[in-house]
Amino acid sequence: MNSCIFCKIIAGEVKGEVIRVSDRFIALKDAHPVAPGHVLIIPKQHFVTLFDLPDNWGSELLTFTKAVASSLLDKKLGDGFNVIMNNLEPAGQVVPHAHLHLIPRKDGDGIRFFTKV
C-alpha cells in the first residue's frame, strides 16, 4: 500500500518510534498519544480491519500485546491499560491499516471512553 503511513513506517520510509518488533507485528509510540506511553500494535503486513487478519495470527498478536503492556506497566507508565481497536471509519478508524491502541492508565487520569456526547 503505497499511501499507507503504517506501511511506510514498517518499510523504513517514514520515521516512527518503534519499541518492540516480532515476526508479524510492530509496536510503536502513537504520534498523537492520549496518555503517556500510548502505543500502537500494528501487523507488518497490510490488513485494513480485524476481519482481514488471518485467524492463525491471533495467538501471536495476544502474546505480543501482553508483552508490550507488561513492559509499559513495568516502566510505571500506568497502573492499568486499555486495548482498543477501531474498525472502519464509523467506529473511529483513521488509518486504514489494522492496529490496536494500547493505552496505559492511571487512577484519575481523566481519560474517558464509551461516553455519549
Secondary structure, DSSP 4 states (H G I P E B T S, - for coil): -TT-HHHHHHTTSS---EEEE-SSEEEEE-SS-SSTT-EEEEESS--SSGGGS-GGGHHHHHHHHHHHHHHHHHTTS-SEEEEE---SGGGT--SSS--EEEEEE-TT-----S---
